[in-house]
Amino acid sequence: MPLPSAQRRGGRPLFEALMHRQSQREFSPQALTPQQLADVLWAAAGINRLDLGGRTAPSAMNSQEVEVYAAMATGLYRYDPAAHALLRVAAADVRRVTGYQDFVDTAPLDLVYVADHARMKLVPAAQREAFAFAAAGAMAQNVYLCGASQGPAAVIRAWFDHRALADAMGLGADHQLLLAQTVGLPAAPT
């Protein structure tokens, strides 16, 4: 699924976005627009320096070990930064296993951050997990700031059934689930 080019201009200035950054736990079931989806994914892991293949978030020794998966009603996708596209991994809606909280079933998007430890050959084995969590945290913060700047809300989560989610995603032995992040438009006040 190709995505529109990410908007790289506009939105709130950085310090204003930092003032508005917050975790949201009530989401509208309304799907994000293709542009909002493209912007969120690019903020998380997009390429911002074409000549180097550099990303919007740092990674140890440029391993780029953290992959971003998008769980939506239409299926599970892996974000391909080089193509700026979503690649379908499964046709099933796996949002219900991305967390124990009620809102994960109805929010339009759950991002899942997964470390591929096979990409970290230059990093000592004892440090790989910590480095991957640091990279995923930076990616998740980029999503928060994208939302605070342009509209979608988010909440990061670490409370989920790791085995059930790994099975639903078909992850291999070198893959480690790190974090999930629900993204969507804030629910209308009642």
Secondary structure, DSSP 8 states (H G I E B T S, - for coil): -B------S-SS-HHHHHHH--B---B------HHHHHHHHHHHH-EEETTTTEESS--GGG---EEEEEEETTEEEEEETTTTEEEEEESS--GGGS-SSGGGGTSSEEEEEEEEGGG-TTS-GGGHHHHHHHHHHHHHHHHHHHHHHHS-EEEEE--S-HHHHHHHHT--TTEEEEEEEEEE-B----
